Each structure stands twice: as structure tokens, then as C-alpha cells.
């Protein structure tokens, strides 16, 4: 009885890595295509820092820098350093991080990422698209200003890190 229990336990321990491998999500794309870190270089074809919205109270929200980390399993981290200045005084200095699932489609040399964004309410969900051509990613994004809920479309340009 003890020997049988020991063999059963040993079999379970030996199979644990196999079970873990079966439950892991399969890759959604080949890693060399778009995976890696991409550094933000421009917003609406203008260098950083770049004003993205002027608030009703006169405050100016700007993107200072940012990057995207694209993972090979269908998720990415979109990280931006954003400031809010009003009357010459910096009121906010924050890092905005969005982790989002994405799907990929290819057409010739262009790879397109369809990035699912989730708002606090289901009605706020949307999809941004990014086109990757070589070492340049162009992300057409919807920016939702958190205080006044102004929606603005912006184009963000990224370069792949070596």
C-alpha cells in the first residue's frame, strides 16, 4: 500500500510539468515579427514632449515619453509618462500603463495589431490598431481624457529597440 502510494505520488510529480505545458496559452504569432520593446518617438508626427489635450480649465496634458512591450502570447504593455501642467505648475506626473490583449493579421510586409482596450464600463471598450512595417510601429489610438472624458484620436509612432 505504501509502495503504491509512493509510486502514484512519484507519477504525479513527474507529470506536473506536462500538465503545466498543456494549460499554457499557445503563441499567437512568431516572436521575431513584432515582439520586443518599442520606444515612443512621436505623437501626431511631432516630437516629444507632445501636448495631447488642453483641458477646459486651461491645464495642458502632455506625453513626455513611453514604450510598448509586445509579448509573443498575445498581450502587450503600453506605458506612457504623462504630465499635467496648469498655470506653469506641474499638477501631475504619472505613468499610465495599459496591459491589453491583441490579435495579429498580416498583409505583405505589413503586420497589423488589433489591440483590445477595456474601459471601466463595457460601453467604453474599443479597439486600437497598430501597423508594423520593419522597425516602425504606427499606433492609431483613441485617447480618453480621464477628468472631462474628452475623446481624441492620436497617432503614436514607435521604433523597435535593438
N, C-alpha and C positions, 0 to 999 in steps of 0.2 A: 504494500500500500504506500509506504513512504517512498519507495523507489519509483513507483508510478507517478506520484505527485511531483517528485523532483524532475522526472522526465517531461511532464506536462508543463511545469514552470520553465524548464530549460527551452522547450519548444516555443513557448510564448515569448520569451526574451529574444530568441533567435529570429522570430518573425516580426517583431516590433518595427525594425527599420523598413521591412517590406510593406507593412500596413501604412506606415507614415508616407512612403513614396506613392502609394495608391491614392491617398487623400489630398496630395499636393496638387494645386491647380496646374494644368499644362500651360506652357508658354503660349502667348497669343501671337507672337511674332519672333523672327530670328533676332537675337540680341544685337548683332552689328548694325542693323538698319537704322534704328533711332534711339536705342538705349544709351544711357550715359547722362552726363551733366551738360546742360546748355545754359550759357550766360546771356542775360538780357543786355542788349546793346542799344536798342532804340524803342521809343513809343511813338506811334504815328509818324515814323521816319524822322523823328527828332531825337537828338542825343539826350542822355540822362544828365541830371535830373529833369523830369518832364512833368509839367502840370497836367493832371488828368481831369480835374474838375474845380471850378470856383463855386464855393457854396453861397447860399443866399445871404449869409451873414458876413460875406467878404473873405472867408477863410479859403486858403488855397491848399488843395491836397495834391501831392506830387509823388511820383515813383522815383526813388533815389537809385535803386539797383535791384537785381533779382536774378533768379536762376530756376531752371526746371530740371528735376532728376527724373528721367524716364526709366522705369523698370521693365524688365522683359516679360513680366507676368501680368501685363495689362493694367498697371497702376502708375501714376506719376505724382510727384510732389511739386507744386507750383508755389515758389517762395518769393515774395516781394518785400522790399524795405520801403515803407511809405511814411511820409511826414504830412502834418497839417500845420500850416503857419497862418496866423491871423494877426494883423496889425504889427507885423515884424517879429512876433513872438511865436516860437515853436510850441504848439499846444500838444502835439502828439508825435511820437517817433515809434513806429511799430513795425513788426514783422508779420506779414499776412501769409499764412500757409494754408494751401488747399491741397488735400490728397484726393485724387479723383481716379475713377476707372476710365479706361479708354479702349476703343476698338480701332483697328487699322485697316485701311484699304490702300491698294497700290494701283497706279496708272503710269506706266512707263517708268521714268526716273523719279517721279514724284510719289512720296508716301504721304497719306493724309491720316491724321489722328482725329478721331471724333471723341472729344473729351466730355464726359457727362459731369455736369456741375449740379450740386444739390444745394438748394436754398433751405432756409429754416422751415418754410412752408412748401408743400408739394407744388403749389402754383408758381413758386419761384425757381423750380428746376429748369435747366436749359442745357444746350449742347454747344460748346465752342469747337471750332475746327482749327487744326494747325497743319500747314503744308511743309514738308521737309524736302528740300532739294539740296543734296550734298551736305555741306556743313552749316546750312542756314535753315532755321525754322521760323516760319511766319505764322503767328497765332492771332486769329481774328477772335477777339474776346468781348464778352459783354461785361461791363463793369457796373456793379450795383453799389452806389454810394450808400453806406450804412445809415447815416443820420436822416437824410431827406429822401432816401430811396430813389434818387435820380438814376436812370439807366443811361449808360453811354457806351457806344461801340468804340473799341480801340484796337489797333493793330500793333502787336508786340513782335519785335524781331530779336531772335536769339542766335548765337553762334555756338557750335559744338566745342566743348573743351577738349584739348588734345589728350 
